Amino acid sequence: MPAHAVHAAGMEKAIDAWKEVTTMAEKLKKVECEPKCGFLIRSHDEREIIEIATKHAKLAHSMAITEKDVRGMLKDA
């Protein structure tokens, strides 16, 4: 394989990696509790946020919140 082809393939991989990082950064979401509580979760995985936020509400505040409730609290991080 010619040297320029190897260099081009390496550049293509670097560009693909950068696109993936940029896409992940754009998808980072967060849920915050009230300021006096201080709870904050940030993740690229909405399912993870929902699971942890509902557990936090139950354990820290004795509240039962739904997936829909958490989705309503999601913000870009």
Buried (B, 14 or more C-beta within 10 A) or exposed (E): EEEEEEEEEEEEEEEEEEEEEEEEEEEEBBBBBEEEEEBEBEBBEBEEBBBBBBEBBEEEEEEEBEEEBBBEBBEEB
